[in-house]
């Protein structure tokens, strides 16, 4: 089974997913889609020999992009640190086949502008005692798709956004590949 990963940043979740499926052979990442020249995920793609498709706001939802993605016959499209909203052309072309990971317990701390350090800063400022991750399906609204899995961690007294981020990343790297595998194992043809 083929997987497509969309990523905009360093690619730590992409790397965890690639390694997981290289080890068990149940699927393979056949394409990395990126919107940010110089993103760390591009180095991972090069090291792993995975083709890259660079996109921009003008071509993101055109017919050629949808056709290029369909050519890879993805079982799932995975957003792993991807910051742009997915356009309706893609959600309609791949219904219930696009998933995202969010570094908070949705529905709290989701929506436009709520990513990475912004989320952790907001969680700490609100005095939350726990945070976590949400893996969910992608629809036409930011962070509003059906939840697949949530995992929790404590917010500790004196936490900084960076310290909380480290615990969140551990949850992401553990649960995201395993959740993808679960979805693949239970997917209807």
C-alpha positions in Angstrom: 0.0 0.0 0.0 1.2 3.5 -0.8 1.2 6.4 1.5 1.7 10.1 0.7 3.0 12.4 3.3 2.4 16.2 3.3 5.0 18.0 5.4 6.2 21.6 5.8 8.9 21.3 8.5 11.7 19.3 9.9 10.0 16.0 9.1 10.3 14.1 12.4 6.9 12.6 12.1 7.5 11.7 8.5 10.8 10.0 9.5 9.0 8.0 12.2 6.3 6.9 9.7 8.9 6.0 7.1 11.0 4.0 9.5 7.9 2.2 11.0 6.8 1.0 7.6 10.3 0.1 6.3 10.6 -2.2 9.4 7.3 -3.9 9.0 6.8 -3.8 5.2 3.0 -3.2 5.3 3.1 0.0 3.3 5.6 2.4 1.8 5.8 6.2 1.5 5.7 6.7 -2.2 5.7 10.5 -2.3 6.5 13.5 0.0 4.5 16.7 -0.8 6.0 19.9 0.5 5.2 23.6 0.2 8.4 25.0 1.8 11.7 25.0 -0.1 14.5 24.1 2.3 12.2 22.2 4.7 14.0 19.4 6.6 11.6 16.8 5.3 13.2 17.3 1.9 16.5 16.0 3.3 14.7 12.9 4.7 13.0 12.3 1.3 16.4 12.5 -0.5 18.1 10.2 2.0 15.3 7.6 1.7 15.0 7.9 -2.1 11.4 9.1 -1.9 10.1 11.4 -4.7 9.1 14.9 -3.8 6.3 17.1 -5.2 6.7 20.8 -4.4 3.4 22.7 -4.4 2.5 26.4 -4.2 -0.8 28.1 -3.5 -1.6 28.5 -7.2 -1.4 24.8 -8.1 -2.4 23.2 -4.8 -5.9 22.4 -5.8 -5.7 22.1 -9.5 -6.6 19.1 -11.6 -3.0 18.3 -12.3 -2.1 18.1 -8.6 -5.1 15.8 -7.9 -4.1 13.6 -10.9 -0.5 13.5 -9.7 -1.6 12.3 -6.3 -4.0 9.8 -7.7 -1.2 8.3 -9.9 0.4 7.1 -6.6 -2.8 5.3 -5.6 -2.5 6.3 -2.0 -4.3 4.2 0.6 -3.9 7.3 2.9 -2.6 10.8 2.6 -1.0 11.8 5.8 -0.5 15.4 7.1 2.6 15.3 9.2 3.5 18.9 10.2 1.8 20.4 7.2 0.5 23.9 7.8 -1.8 24.7 4.8 -5.5 24.1 4.9 -6.4 21.2 2.5 -8.6 22.5 -0.3 -12.0 20.9 -1.1 -10.6 19.5 -4.4 -8.4 17.1 -2.4 -10.9 16.3 0.4 -13.4 15.4 -2.3 -10.9 13.4 -4.4 -9.8 11.4 -1.3 -12.8 11.2 1.1 -11.8 9.6 4.4 -8.3 9.0 3.1 -6.6 12.1 4.5 -5.5 12.2 8.1 -3.8 14.8 10.3 -2.0 14.9 13.6 -2.6 17.9 15.9 -0.4 18.7 18.9 -3.4 19.2 21.3 -6.6 17.6 22.4 -9.1 18.8 19.9 -11.6 20.5 19.9 -9.5 22.7 22.2 -6.5 24.6 20.8 -7.4 23.9 17.1 -8.0 26.0 14.1 -6.2 28.5 12.0 -2.9 29.6 13.5 -2.9 26.8 16.1 0.2 24.7 15.3 3.5 23.9 17.0 4.7 26.3 19.7 1.5 28.4 19.4 -0.5 25.5 20.7 1.8 24.7 23.6 2.0 28.4 24.6 -1.8 28.6 24.6 -2.2 25.3 26.6 0.3 26.5 29.3 -1.2 30.1 29.4 -4.6 28.6 30.0 -3.3 26.6 33.0 -4.2 23.2 31.6 -3.0 20.2 33.6 -2.9 17.9 30.6 -2.4 18.1 26.8 -1.7 15.6 24.1 -2.3 14.7 20.5 -5.3 14.2 18.3 -5.1 12.1 15.1 -8.2 12.9 12.9 -9.6 12.8 9.5 -9.3 15.9 7.4 -12.4 17.8 6.1 -13.0 21.3 4.7 -12.5 23.0 8.1 -9.3 23.3 10.2 -9.1 20.5 12.8 -12.8 19.6 12.6 -12.7 16.1 11.1 -13.7 13.1 13.0 -11.3 12.0 15.7 -9.5 8.7 15.3 -7.3 8.7 18.4 -6.2 11.0 21.3 -3.3 10.4 23.6 -2.6 12.4 26.7 0.4 13.7 28.7 0.6 15.9 31.8 1.4 19.6 31.7 3.9 20.0 34.5 4.3 23.0 36.8 6.9 25.3 35.3 6.6 23.8 31.8 7.8 25.8 28.9 6.4 25.4 25.4 9.6 23.6 24.4 9.5 21.2 27.3 5.8 20.4 26.6 6.6 20.0 22.9 9.2 17.3 23.7 6.6 15.2 25.5 4.1 15.8 22.7 6.6 14.7 20.1 7.1 11.4 21.9 3.4 10.8 21.7 3.3 11.7 18.0 6.2 9.5 17.1 4.8 6.5 19.0 1.1 6.8 18.1 1.0 8.2 14.6 2.7 5.2 12.7 0.8 2.7 14.8 -2.5 4.5 14.1 -1.8 4.6 10.4 -1.1 0.8 10.4 -4.3 0.2 12.3 -6.3 2.2 9.7 -4.6 0.3 6.8 -5.3 -3.0 8.5 -9.0 -2.1 8.9 -9.6 -0.2 5.7 -12.4 -1.2 3.3 -11.3 -1.8 -0.2 
